[in-house]
């Protein structure tokens, strides 16, 4: 199965949680590259959380790696 959509709304996800999500999404894309298949991730919703600036770099790296968000 392929990951198409991630929805994590209003659950109090903080900066450390955002970093974990970012690293996991980046790891998924690295696995896609290793398997020579394109990313199927098209939508991420992470509203009404407490991500703050601490998770921005990790999430940005993951978003840019997937390319078609």
C-alpha positions, 0 to 999 in steps of 0.5 A, a space after each residue: 500500500 502507498 501513503 496518499 494522505 496524512 491528516 493529523 488535525 487538532 491533536 496537540 502535536 508539538 515541535 518534537 512530534 512534528 520532527 518525528 513526522 517529518 523524519 518518518 515522511 523523509 524515510 518513506 521517500 528514501 524507501 521510494 527512491 531505493 525501490 525506484 518508485 515515485 512518491 504517492 503522497 499528495 496531501 498533508 493536513 496538520 492544522 490546529 496543532 502546536 508545531 511551532 518553529 521547532 519542526 519547520 526544518 524537518 517538515 520542509 525537508 520531507 515536503 521537498 523530498 516528496 516533490 508533488 505535494 
